[in-house]
Structures are given as C-alpha cells and as structure tokens.
Amino acid sequence: MIVHILLNNICLPAFKTVYKKLMNQISDFIILNWIQVAFSTDVTTTLSWRLAHYSSVLCVQEIFE
C-alpha cells in the first residue's frame, strides 16, 4: 500500500515532469537541426523524418497521460 502511494504520488509525477522537459529539449534541438538541414539537403526526407518523430512523440505522450 505504501509503495503504491509512493509510486502514484511521487515517482510518476516526477517522471512525467522530467519526461516533458526532456521532450521539450529534444524537440527544440530537432527544430534547430531541421532548419539547418532544410536549407542544405533534400527537404522531403527531412519532412518525412519529422512526421515520424512527431507520431512517435504523440504515441509516447498518450501512454503517460
């Protein structure tokens, strides 16, 4: 019972916060990379890669919400 309360009240919210911060940093990094790549290489490859990234992020976010 105590372990269950600890997990639900402390561990999960902390993990969600860390996860969201990490995802924000990753998406910022990807946006910067995407801007650089878009001006130097094939844009369609970048767009399809970016769509794949967003679909995986949305999938992971649904799991944690």
PQR file of N, CA, C, O and H, with PARSE charges and radii, in Angstrom:
ATOM      1  N   MET A   1       0.828  -1.206   0.000 -0.4000 1.5000
ATOM      2  CA  MET A   1       0.000   0.000   0.000 -0.0000 2.0000
ATOM      3  C   MET A   1       0.865   1.258   0.000  0.5500 1.7000
ATOM      4  O   MET A   1       0.638   2.174  -0.791 -0.5500 1.4000
ATOM      5  N   ILE A   2       1.844   1.299   0.880 -0.4000 1.5000
ATOM      6  CA  ILE A   2       2.737   2.468   0.966 -0.0000 2.0000
ATOM      7  C   ILE A   2       3.516   2.640  -0.336  0.5500 1.7000
ATOM      8  O   ILE A   2       3.689   3.756  -0.827 -0.5500 1.4000
ATOM      9  H   ILE A   2       2.029   0.555   1.523  0.4000 1.0000
ATOM     10  N   VAL A   3       3.977   1.534  -0.878 -0.4000 1.5000
ATOM     11  CA  VAL A   3       4.722   1.575  -2.147 -0.0000 2.0000
ATOM     12  C   VAL A   3       3.829   2.109  -3.260  0.5500 1.7000
ATOM     13  O   VAL A   3       4.266   2.898  -4.098 -0.5500 1.4000
ATOM     14  H   VAL A   3       3.837   0.628  -0.478  0.4000 1.0000
ATOM     15  N   HIS A   4       2.571   1.669  -3.259 -0.4000 1.5000
ATOM     16  CA  HIS A   4       1.596   2.114  -4.264 -0.0000 2.0000
ATOM     17  C   HIS A   4       1.392   3.629  -4.182  0.5500 1.7000
ATOM     18  O   HIS A   4       1.365   4.311  -5.207 -0.5500 1.4000
ATOM     19  H   HIS A   4       2.215   1.028  -2.579  0.4000 1.0000
ATOM     20  N   ILE A   5       1.249   4.149  -2.972 -0.4000 1.5000
ATOM     21  CA  ILE A   5       1.068   5.600  -2.759 -0.0000 2.0000
ATOM     22  C   ILE A   5       2.312   6.356  -3.217  0.5500 1.7000
ATOM     23  O   ILE A   5       2.209   7.389  -3.880 -0.5500 1.4000
ATOM     24  H   ILE A   5       1.271   3.596  -2.140  0.4000 1.0000
ATOM     25  N   LEU A   6       3.475   5.842  -2.864 -0.4000 1.5000
ATOM     26  CA  LEU A   6       4.741   6.471  -3.285 -0.0000 2.0000
ATOM     27  C   LEU A   6       4.837   6.545  -4.800  0.5500 1.7000
ATOM     28  O   LEU A   6       5.179   7.586  -5.361 -0.5500 1.4000
ATOM     29  H   LEU A   6       3.558   5.003  -2.326  0.4000 1.0000
ATOM     30  N   LEU A   7       4.535   5.434  -5.454 -0.4000 1.5000
ATOM     31  CA  LEU A   7       4.606   5.390  -6.919 -0.0000 2.0000
ATOM     32  C   LEU A   7       3.656   6.386  -7.560  0.5500 1.7000
ATOM     33  O   LEU A   7       4.046   7.132  -8.458 -0.5500 1.4000
ATOM     34  H   LEU A   7       4.258   4.588  -4.998  0.4000 1.0000
ATOM     35  N   ASN A   8       2.415   6.400  -7.105 -0.4000 1.5000
ATOM     36  CA  ASN A   8       1.400   7.257  -7.722 -0.0000 2.0000
ATOM     37  C   ASN A   8       1.585   8.735  -7.409  0.5500 1.7000
ATOM     38  O   ASN A   8       1.326   9.581  -8.264 -0.5500 1.4000
ATOM     39  H   ASN A   8       2.098   5.793  -6.376  0.4000 1.0000
ATOM     40  N   ASN A   9       2.025   9.057  -6.210 -0.4000 1.5000
ATOM     41  CA  ASN A   9       2.086  10.460  -5.789 -0.0000 2.0000
ATOM     42  C   ASN A   9       3.437  11.126  -5.994  0.5500 1.7000
ATOM     43  O   ASN A   9       3.509  12.346  -6.141 -0.5500 1.4000
ATOM     44  H   ASN A   9       2.236   8.369  -5.515  0.4000 1.0000
ATOM     45  N   ILE A  10       4.494  10.351  -6.006 -0.4000 1.5000
ATOM     46  CA  ILE A  10       5.832  10.957  -6.105 -0.0000 2.0000
ATOM     47  C   ILE A  10       6.557  10.552  -7.377  0.5500 1.7000
ATOM     48  O   ILE A  10       6.982  11.410  -8.150 -0.5500 1.4000
ATOM     49  H   ILE A  10       4.436   9.360  -5.886  0.4000 1.0000
ATOM     50  N   CYS A  11       6.698   9.262  -7.599 -0.4000 1.5000
ATOM     51  CA  CYS A  11       7.512   8.780  -8.722 -0.0000 2.0000
ATOM     52  C   CYS A  11       6.929   9.152 -10.080  0.5500 1.7000
ATOM     53  O   CYS A  11       7.633   9.691 -10.935 -0.5500 1.4000
ATOM     54  H   CYS A  11       6.352   8.564  -6.971  0.4000 1.0000
ATOM     55  N   LEU A  12       5.644   8.866 -10.280 -0.4000 1.5000
ATOM     56  CA  LEU A  12       5.031   9.142 -11.584 -0.0000 2.0000
ATOM     57  C   LEU A  12       5.020  10.622 -11.942  0.5500 1.7000
ATOM     58  O   LEU A  12       5.439  10.971 -13.046 -0.5500 1.4000
ATOM     59  H   LEU A  12       5.072   8.428  -9.586  0.4000 1.0000
ATOM     60  N   PRO A  13       4.556  11.517 -11.054 -0.5600 1.5000
ATOM     61  CA  PRO A  13       4.588  12.953 -11.395  0.2800 2.0000
ATOM     62  C   PRO A  13       6.002  13.445 -11.680  0.5500 1.7000
ATOM     63  O   PRO A  13       6.210  14.236 -12.600 -0.5500 1.4000
ATOM     64  N   ALA A  14       6.972  12.983 -10.897 -0.4000 1.5000
ATOM     65  CA  ALA A  14       8.366  13.392 -11.108 -0.0000 2.0000
ATOM     66  C   ALA A  14       8.857  12.911 -12.464  0.5500 1.7000
ATOM     67  O   ALA A  14       9.524  13.646 -13.192 -0.5500 1.4000
ATOM     68  H   ALA A  14       6.803  12.340 -10.149  0.4000 1.0000
ATOM     69  N   PHE A  15       8.524  11.680 -12.793 -0.4000 1.5000
ATOM     70  CA  PHE A  15       8.933  11.120 -14.077 -0.0000 2.0000
ATOM     71  C   PHE A  15       8.294  11.882 -15.229  0.5500 1.7000
ATOM     72  O   PHE A  15       8.949  12.170 -16.231 -0.5500 1.4000
ATOM     73  H   PHE A  15       7.982  11.083 -12.202  0.4000 1.0000
ATOM     74  N   LYS A  16       6.994  12.211 -15.082 -0.4000 1.5000
ATOM     75  CA  LYS A  16       6.287  12.967 -16.123 -0.0000 2.0000
ATOM     76  C   LYS A  16       6.941  14.324 -16.348  0.5500 1.7000
ATOM     77  O   LYS A  16       7.119  14.751 -17.489 -0.5500 1.4000
ATOM     78  H   LYS A  16       6.462  11.976 -14.268  0.4000 1.0000
ATOM     79  N   THR A  17       7.302  15.007 -15.248 -0.4000 1.5000
ATOM     80  CA  THR A  17       7.937  16.327 -15.351 -0.0000 2.0000
ATOM     81  C   THR A  17       9.267  16.229 -16.076  0.5500 1.7000
ATOM     82  O   THR A  17       9.544  17.007 -16.989 -0.5500 1.4000
ATOM     83  H   THR A  17       7.158  14.660 -14.321  0.4000 1.0000
ATOM     84  N   VAL A  18      10.086  15.277 -15.671 -0.4000 1.5000
ATOM     85  CA  VAL A  18      11.396  15.076 -16.305 -0.0000 2.0000
ATOM     86  C   VAL A  18      11.216  14.728 -17.777  0.5500 1.7000
ATOM     87  O   VAL A  18      11.929  15.239 -18.640 -0.5500 1.4000
ATOM     88  H   VAL A  18       9.861  14.645 -14.929  0.4000 1.0000
ATOM     89  N   TYR A  19      10.252  13.851 -18.050 -0.4000 1.5000
ATOM     90  CA  TYR A  19       9.989  13.423 -19.422 -0.0000 2.0000
ATOM     91  C   TYR A  19       9.575  14.608 -20.294  0.5500 1.7000
ATOM     92  O   TYR A  19      10.062  14.759 -21.415 -0.5500 1.4000
ATOM     93  H   TYR A  19       9.673  13.436 -17.349  0.4000 1.0000
ATOM     94  N   LYS A  20       8.670  15.451 -19.776 -0.4000 1.5000
ATOM     95  CA  LYS A  20       8.196  16.605 -20.552 -0.0000 2.0000
ATOM     96  C   LYS A  20       9.323  17.590 -20.832  0.5500 1.7000
ATOM     97  O   LYS A  20       9.427  18.120 -21.938 -0.5500 1.4000
ATOM     98  H   LYS A  20       8.274  15.329 -18.866  0.4000 1.0000
ATOM     99  N   LYS A  21      10.178  17.840 -19.823 -0.4000 1.5000
ATOM    100  CA  LYS A  21      11.322  18.741 -20.020 -0.0000 2.0000
ATOM    101  C   LYS A  21      12.267  18.177 -21.071  0.5500 1.7000
ATOM    102  O   LYS A  21      12.765  18.898 -21.935 -0.5500 1.4000
ATOM    103  H   LYS A  21      10.094  17.409 -18.925  0.4000 1.0000
ATOM    104  N   LEU A  22      12.500  16.884 -20.980 -0.4000 1.5000
ATOM    105  CA  LEU A  22      13.384  16.211 -21.932 -0.0000 2.0000
ATOM    106  C   LEU A  22      12.817  16.293 -23.341  0.5500 1.7000
ATOM    107  O   LEU A  22      13.552  16.576 -24.287 -0.5500 1.4000
ATOM    108  H   LEU A  22      12.096  16.298 -20.278  0.4000 1.0000
ATOM    109  N   MET A  23      11.519  16.049 -23.492 -0.4000 1.5000
ATOM    110  CA  MET A  23      10.888  16.114 -24.807 -0.0000 2.0000
ATOM    111  C   MET A  23      10.937  17.529 -25.382  0.5500 1.7000
ATOM    112  O   MET A  23      11.113  17.710 -26.587 -0.5500 1.4000
ATOM    113  H   MET A  23      10.922  15.819 -22.724  0.4000 1.0000
ATOM    114  N   ASN A  24      10.780  18.530 -24.513 -0.4000 1.5000
ATOM    115  CA  ASN A  24      10.873  19.922 -24.971 -0.0000 2.0000
ATOM    116  C   ASN A  24      12.267  20.217 -25.503  0.5500 1.7000
ATOM    117  O   ASN A  24      12.420  20.849 -26.549 -0.5500 1.4000
ATOM    118  H   ASN A  24      10.636  18.383 -23.534  0.4000 1.0000
ATOM    119  N   GLN A  25      13.287  19.757 -24.777 -0.4000 1.5000
ATOM    120  CA  GLN A  25      14.667  19.972 -25.212 -0.0000 2.0000
ATOM    121  C   GLN A  25      14.935  19.249 -26.524  0.5500 1.7000
ATOM    122  O   GLN A  25      15.564  19.800 -27.427 -0.5500 1.4000
ATOM    123  H   GLN A  25      13.163  19.244 -23.928  0.4000 1.0000
ATOM    124  N   ILE A  26      14.458  18.020 -26.624 -0.4000 1.5000
ATOM    125  CA  ILE A  26      14.664  17.235 -27.841 -0.0000 2.0000
ATOM    126  C   ILE A  26      13.969  17.896 -29.026  0.5500 1.7000
ATOM    127  O   ILE A  26      14.549  17.996 -30.107 -0.5500 1.4000
ATOM    128  H   ILE A  26      13.948  17.572 -25.890  0.4000 1.0000
ATOM    129  N   SER A  27      12.723  18.350 -28.828 -0.4000 1.5000
ATOM    130  CA  SER A  27      12.002  18.971 -29.948 -0.0000 2.0000
ATOM    131  C   SER A  27      12.656  20.289 -30.361  0.5500 1.7000
ATOM    132  O   SER A  27      12.699  20.607 -31.549 -0.5500 1.4000
ATOM    133  H   SER A  27      12.252  18.268 -27.949  0.4000 1.0000
ATOM    134  N   ASP A  28      13.167  21.067 -29.390 -0.4000 1.5000
ATOM    135  CA  ASP A  28      13.902  22.296 -29.727 -0.0000 2.0000
ATOM    136  C   ASP A  28      15.129  21.962 -30.566  0.5500 1.7000
ATOM    137  O   ASP A  28      15.407  22.614 -31.572 -0.5500 1.4000
ATOM    138  H   ASP A  28      13.132  20.810 -28.424  0.4000 1.0000
ATOM    139  N   PHE A  29      15.854  20.941 -30.138 -0.4000 1.5000
ATOM    140  CA  PHE A  29      17.052  20.507 -30.841 -0.0000 2.0000
ATOM    141  C   PHE A  29      16.708  20.044 -32.254  0.5500 1.7000
ATOM    142  O   PHE A  29      17.411  20.367 -33.212 -0.5500 1.4000
ATOM    143  H   PHE A  29      15.628  20.411 -29.320  0.4000 1.0000
ATOM    144  N   ILE A  30      15.616  19.281 -32.376 -0.4000 1.5000
ATOM    145  CA  ILE A  30      15.197  18.773 -33.683 -0.0000 2.0000
ATOM    146  C   ILE A  30      14.760  19.909 -34.599  0.5500 1.7000
ATOM    147  O   ILE A  30      15.061  19.896 -35.793 -0.5500 1.4000
ATOM    148  H   ILE A  30      15.045  19.018 -31.599  0.4000 1.0000
ATOM    149  N   ILE A  31      14.047  20.898 -34.044 -0.4000 1.5000
ATOM    150  CA  ILE A  31      13.621  22.053 -34.847 -0.0000 2.0000
ATOM    151  C   ILE A  31      14.843  22.793 -35.390  0.5500 1.7000
ATOM    152  O   ILE A  31      14.877  23.156 -36.565 -0.5500 1.4000
ATOM    153  H   ILE A  31      13.803  20.909 -33.074  0.4000 1.0000
ATOM    154  N   LEU A  32      15.838  23.016 -34.545 -0.4000 1.5000
ATOM    155  CA  LEU A  32      17.066  23.694 -34.984 -0.0000 2.0000
ATOM    156  C   LEU A  32      17.776  22.885 -36.064  0.5500 1.7000
ATOM    157  O   LEU A  32      18.220  23.433 -37.073 -0.5500 1.4000
ATOM    158  H   LEU A  32      15.810  22.722 -33.590  0.4000 1.0000
ATOM    159  N   ASN A  33      17.878  21.584 -35.842 -0.4000 1.5000
ATOM    160  CA  ASN A  33      18.508  20.705 -36.830 -0.0000 2.0000
ATOM    161  C   ASN A  33      17.738  20.708 -38.135  0.5500 1.7000
ATOM    162  O   ASN A  33      18.317  20.750 -39.220 -0.5500 1.4000
ATOM    163  H   ASN A  33      17.518  21.139 -35.022  0.4000 1.0000
ATOM    164  N   TRP A  34      16.408  20.663 -38.006 -0.4000 1.5000
ATOM    165  CA  TRP A  34      15.544  20.620 -39.183 -0.0000 2.0000
ATOM    166  C   TRP A  34      15.717  21.878 -40.025  0.5500 1.7000
ATOM    167  O   TRP A  34      15.763  21.808 -41.253 -0.5500 1.4000
ATOM    168  H   TRP A  34      15.937  20.629 -37.124  0.4000 1.0000
ATOM    169  N   ILE A  35      15.812  23.026 -39.363 -0.4000 1.5000
ATOM    170  CA  ILE A  35      16.009  24.293 -40.083 -0.0000 2.0000
ATOM    171  C   ILE A  35      17.336  24.254 -40.848  0.5500 1.7000
ATOM    172  O   ILE A  35      17.405  24.653 -42.010 -0.5500 1.4000
ATOM    173  H   ILE A  35      15.775  23.083 -38.365  0.4000 1.0000
ATOM    174  N   GLN A  36      18.384  23.771 -40.183 -0.4000 1.5000
ATOM    175  CA  GLN A  36      19.700  23.682 -40.832 -0.0000 2.0000
ATOM    176  C   GLN A  36      19.658  22.715 -42.011  0.5500 1.7000
ATOM    177  O   GLN A  36      20.160  23.014 -43.095 -0.5500 1.4000
ATOM    178  H   GLN A  36      18.329  23.446 -39.239  0.4000 1.0000
ATOM    179  N   VAL A  37      19.052  21.552 -41.782 -0.4000 1.5000
ATOM    180  CA  VAL A  37      19.005  20.514 -42.811 -0.0000 2.0000
ATOM    181  C   VAL A  37      18.122  20.942 -43.983  0.5500 1.7000
ATOM    182  O   VAL A  37      18.439  20.667 -45.140 -0.5500 1.4000
ATOM    183  H   VAL A  37      18.644  21.309 -40.902  0.4000 1.0000
ATOM    184  N   ALA A  38      17.011  21.618 -43.674 -0.4000 1.5000
ATOM    185  CA  ALA A  38      16.067  22.026 -44.716 -0.0000 2.0000
ATOM    186  C   ALA A  38      16.719  22.931 -45.751  0.5500 1.7000
ATOM    187  O   ALA A  38      16.341  22.919 -46.922 -0.5500 1.4000
ATOM    188  H   ALA A  38      16.754  21.841 -42.733  0.4000 1.0000
ATOM    189  N   PHE A  39      17.697  23.712 -45.317 -0.4000 1.5000
ATOM    190  CA  PHE A  39      18.348  24.637 -46.244 -0.0000 2.0000
ATOM    191  C   PHE A  39      19.560  24.027 -46.938  0.5500 1.7000
ATOM    192  O   PHE A  39      20.136  24.639 -47.839 -0.5500 1.4000
ATOM    193  H   PHE A  39      18.004  23.722 -44.365  0.4000 1.0000
ATOM    194  N   SER A  40      19.947  22.826 -46.522 -0.4000 1.5000
ATOM    195  CA  SER A  40      21.157  22.258 -47.109 -0.0000 2.0000
ATOM    196  C   SER A  40      20.940  20.931 -47.837  0.5500 1.7000
ATOM    197  O   SER A  40      21.723  20.583 -48.720 -0.5500 1.4000
ATOM    198  H   SER A  40      19.480  22.329 -45.790  0.4000 1.0000
ATOM    199  N   THR A  41      19.886  20.180 -47.481 -0.4000 1.5000
ATOM    200  CA  THR A  41      19.680  18.871 -48.127 -0.0000 2.0000
ATOM    201  C   THR A  41      18.240  18.708 -48.601  0.5500 1.7000
ATOM    202  O   THR A  41      17.458  19.658 -48.595 -0.5500 1.4000
ATOM    203  H   THR A  41      19.250  20.462 -46.763  0.4000 1.0000
ATOM    204  N   ASP A  42      17.913  17.517 -49.003 -0.4000 1.5000
ATOM    205  CA  ASP A  42      16.582  17.191 -49.517 -0.0000 2.0000
ATOM    206  C   ASP A  42      15.502  17.412 -48.452  0.5500 1.7000
ATOM    207  O   ASP A  42      15.525  16.786 -47.393 -0.5500 1.4000
ATOM    208  H   ASP A  42      18.549  16.745 -49.009  0.4000 1.0000
ATOM    209  N   VAL A  43      14.571  18.297 -48.744 -0.4000 1.5000
ATOM    210  CA  VAL A  43      13.550  18.685 -47.767 -0.0000 2.0000
ATOM    211  C   VAL A  43      12.531  17.567 -47.520  0.5500 1.7000
ATOM    212  O   VAL A  43      12.054  17.411 -46.396 -0.5500 1.4000
ATOM    213  H   VAL A  43      14.552  18.805 -49.604  0.4000 1.0000
ATOM    214  N   THR A  44      12.195  16.797 -48.538 -0.4000 1.5000
ATOM    215  CA  THR A  44      11.181  15.742 -48.370 -0.0000 2.0000
ATOM    216  C   THR A  44      11.626  14.674 -47.377  0.5500 1.7000
ATOM    217  O   THR A  44      10.820  14.174 -46.592 -0.5500 1.4000
ATOM    218  H   THR A  44      12.582  16.924 -49.452  0.4000 1.0000
ATOM    219  N   THR A  45      12.896  14.328 -47.413 -0.4000 1.5000
ATOM    220  CA  THR A  45      13.433  13.344 -46.463 -0.0000 2.0000
ATOM    221  C   THR A  45      13.284  13.876 -45.048  0.5500 1.7000
ATOM    222  O   THR A  45      12.867  13.155 -44.142 -0.5500 1.4000
ATOM    223  H   THR A  45      13.551  14.733 -48.050  0.4000 1.0000
ATOM    224  N   THR A  46      13.629  15.141 -44.868 -0.4000 1.5000
ATOM    225  CA  THR A  46      13.551  15.774 -43.557 -0.0000 2.0000
ATOM    226  C   THR A  46      12.113  15.810 -43.060  0.5500 1.7000
ATOM    227  O   THR A  46      11.848  15.525 -41.892 -0.5500 1.4000
ATOM    228  H   THR A  46      13.968  15.727 -45.604  0.4000 1.0000
ATOM    229  N   LEU A  47      11.185  16.161 -43.945 -0.4000 1.5000
ATOM    230  CA  LEU A  47       9.778  16.247 -43.554 -0.0000 2.0000
ATOM    231  C   LEU A  47       9.226  14.892 -43.129  0.5500 1.7000
ATOM    232  O   LEU A  47       8.510  14.797 -42.132 -0.5500 1.4000
ATOM    233  H   LEU A  47      11.400  16.393 -44.894  0.4000 1.0000
ATOM    234  N   SER A  48       9.557  13.844 -43.880 -0.4000 1.5000
ATOM    235  CA  SER A  48       9.050  12.516 -43.528 -0.0000 2.0000
ATOM    236  C   SER A  48       9.659  12.045 -42.210  0.5500 1.7000
ATOM    237  O   SER A  48       8.985  11.397 -41.410 -0.5500 1.4000
ATOM    238  H   SER A  48      10.139  13.921 -44.690  0.4000 1.0000
ATOM    239  N   TRP A  49      10.939  12.371 -41.984 -0.4000 1.5000
ATOM    240  CA  TRP A  49      11.607  12.015 -40.730 -0.0000 2.0000
ATOM    241  C   TRP A  49      10.956  12.751 -39.566  0.5500 1.7000
ATOM    242  O   TRP A  49      10.759  12.189 -38.489 -0.5500 1.4000
ATOM    243  H   TRP A  49      11.487  12.897 -42.634  0.4000 1.0000
ATOM    244  N   ARG A  50      10.625  14.023 -39.803 -0.4000 1.5000
ATOM    245  CA  ARG A  50       9.998  14.849 -38.777 -0.0000 2.0000
ATOM    246  C   ARG A  50       8.591  14.338 -38.436  0.5500 1.7000
ATOM    247  O   ARG A  50       8.206  14.321 -37.267 -0.5500 1.4000
ATOM    248  H   ARG A  50      10.785  14.479 -40.678  0.4000 1.0000
ATOM    249  N   LEU A  51       7.833  13.928 -39.440 -0.4000 1.5000
ATOM    250  CA  LEU A  51       6.499  13.365 -39.208 -0.0000 2.0000
ATOM    251  C   LEU A  51       6.589  12.080 -38.387  0.5500 1.7000
ATOM    252  O   LEU A  51       5.778  11.850 -37.490 -0.5500 1.4000
ATOM    253  H   LEU A  51       8.146  13.942 -40.389  0.4000 1.0000
ATOM    254  N   ALA A  52       7.566  11.261 -38.697 -0.4000 1.5000
ATOM    255  CA  ALA A  52       7.777  10.018 -37.952 -0.0000 2.0000
ATOM    256  C   ALA A  52       8.094  10.333 -36.492  0.5500 1.7000
ATOM    257  O   ALA A  52       7.606   9.661 -35.583 -0.5500 1.4000
ATOM    258  H   ALA A  52       8.225  11.448 -39.426  0.4000 1.0000
ATOM    259  N   HIS A  53       8.920  11.367 -36.276 -0.4000 1.5000
ATOM    260  CA  HIS A  53       9.269  11.783 -34.913 -0.0000 2.0000
ATOM    261  C   HIS A  53       8.023  12.213 -34.150  0.5500 1.7000
ATOM    262  O   HIS A  53       7.801  11.778 -33.020 -0.5500 1.4000
ATOM    263  H   HIS A  53       9.317  11.912 -37.014  0.4000 1.0000
ATOM    264  N   TYR A  54       7.207  13.071 -34.772 -0.4000 1.5000
ATOM    265  CA  TYR A  54       6.019  13.581 -34.085 -0.0000 2.0000
ATOM    266  C   TYR A  54       5.013  12.484 -33.779  0.5500 1.7000
ATOM    267  O   TYR A  54       4.397  12.499 -32.714 -0.5500 1.4000
ATOM    268  H   TYR A  54       7.388  13.424 -35.690  0.4000 1.0000
ATOM    269  N   SER A  55       4.835  11.536 -34.685 -0.4000 1.5000
ATOM    270  CA  SER A  55       3.888  10.449 -34.423 -0.0000 2.0000
ATOM    271  C   SER A  55       4.366   9.597 -33.250  0.5500 1.7000
ATOM    272  O   SER A  55       3.550   9.137 -32.451 -0.5500 1.4000
ATOM    273  H   SER A  55       5.336  11.524 -35.551  0.4000 1.0000
ATOM    274  N   SER A  56       5.690   9.377 -33.134 -0.4000 1.5000
ATOM    275  CA  SER A  56       6.206   8.595 -32.011 -0.0000 2.0000
ATOM    276  C   SER A  56       6.074   9.369 -30.704  0.5500 1.7000
ATOM    277  O   SER A  56       5.785   8.777 -29.664 -0.5500 1.4000
ATOM    278  H   SER A  56       6.353   9.751 -33.782  0.4000 1.0000
ATOM    279  N   VAL A  57       6.281  10.682 -30.743 -0.4000 1.5000
ATOM    280  CA  VAL A  57       6.143  11.512 -29.541 -0.0000 2.0000
ATOM    281  C   VAL A  57       4.694  11.499 -29.064  0.5500 1.7000
ATOM    282  O   VAL A  57       4.433  11.352 -27.870 -0.5500 1.4000
ATOM    283  H   VAL A  57       6.516  11.163 -31.588  0.4000 1.0000
ATOM    284  N   LEU A  58       3.755  11.652 -29.990 -0.4000 1.5000
ATOM    285  CA  LEU A  58       2.333  11.645 -29.631 -0.0000 2.0000
ATOM    286  C   LEU A  58       1.936  10.309 -29.015  0.5500 1.7000
ATOM    287  O   LEU A  58       1.167  10.261 -28.055 -0.5500 1.4000
ATOM    288  H   LEU A  58       3.967  11.772 -30.960  0.4000 1.0000
ATOM    289  N   CYS A  59       2.461   9.240 -29.568 -0.4000 1.5000
ATOM    290  CA  CYS A  59       2.175   7.898 -29.066 -0.0000 2.0000
ATOM    291  C   CYS A  59       2.679   7.760 -27.626  0.5500 1.7000
ATOM    292  O   CYS A  59       1.962   7.259 -26.760 -0.5500 1.4000
ATOM    293  H   CYS A  59       3.086   9.279 -30.348  0.4000 1.0000
ATOM    294  N   VAL A  60       3.903   8.203 -27.376 -0.4000 1.5000
ATOM    295  CA  VAL A  60       4.503   8.109 -26.042 -0.0000 2.0000
ATOM    296  C   VAL A  60       3.748   9.003 -25.058  0.5500 1.7000
ATOM    297  O   VAL A  60       3.524   8.607 -23.914 -0.5500 1.4000
ATOM    298  H   VAL A  60       4.485   8.611 -28.080  0.4000 1.0000
ATOM    299  N   GLN A  61       3.354  10.205 -25.490 -0.4000 1.5000
ATOM    300  CA  GLN A  61       2.616  11.115 -24.614 -0.0000 2.0000
ATOM    301  C   GLN A  61       1.275  10.521 -24.196  0.5500 1.7000
ATOM    302  O   GLN A  61       0.854  10.689 -23.051 -0.5500 1.4000
ATOM    303  H   GLN A  61       3.536  10.527 -26.419  0.4000 1.0000
ATOM    304  N   GLU A  62       0.606   9.834 -25.106 -0.4000 1.5000
ATOM    305  CA  GLU A  62      -0.676   9.202 -24.778 -0.0000 2.0000
ATOM    306  C   GLU A  62      -0.504   8.142 -23.702  0.5500 1.7000
ATOM    307  O   GLU A  62      -1.382   7.960 -22.860 -0.5500 1.4000
ATOM    308  H   GLU A  62       0.948   9.698 -26.036  0.4000 1.0000
ATOM    309  N   ILE A  63       0.611   7.453 -23.727 -0.4000 1.5000
ATOM    310  CA  ILE A  63       0.885   6.411 -22.732 -0.0000 2.0000
ATOM    311  C   ILE A  63       1.001   7.025 -21.336  0.5500 1.7000
ATOM    312  O   ILE A  63       0.518   6.450 -20.361 -0.5500 1.4000
ATOM    313  H   ILE A  63       1.325   7.601 -24.412  0.4000 1.0000
ATOM    314  N   PHE A  64       1.643   8.197 -21.242 -0.4000 1.5000
ATOM    315  CA  PHE A  64       1.904   8.804 -19.937 -0.0000 2.0000
ATOM    316  C   PHE A  64       0.773   9.685 -19.424  0.5500 1.7000
ATOM    317  O   PHE A  64       0.782  10.064 -18.253 -0.5500 1.4000
ATOM    318  H   PHE A  64       2.035   8.664 -22.034  0.4000 1.0000
ATOM    319  N   GLU A  65      -0.185  10.018 -20.256 -0.4000 1.5000
ATOM    320  CA  GLU A  65      -1.270  10.903 -19.804 -0.0000 2.0000
ATOM    321  C   GLU A  65      -2.441  10.130 -19.228  0.5500 1.7000
ATOM    322  O   GLU A  65      -3.430  10.730 -18.806 -0.5500 1.4000
ATOM    323  H   GLU A  65      -0.192   9.711 -21.207  0.4000 1.0000
TER
END
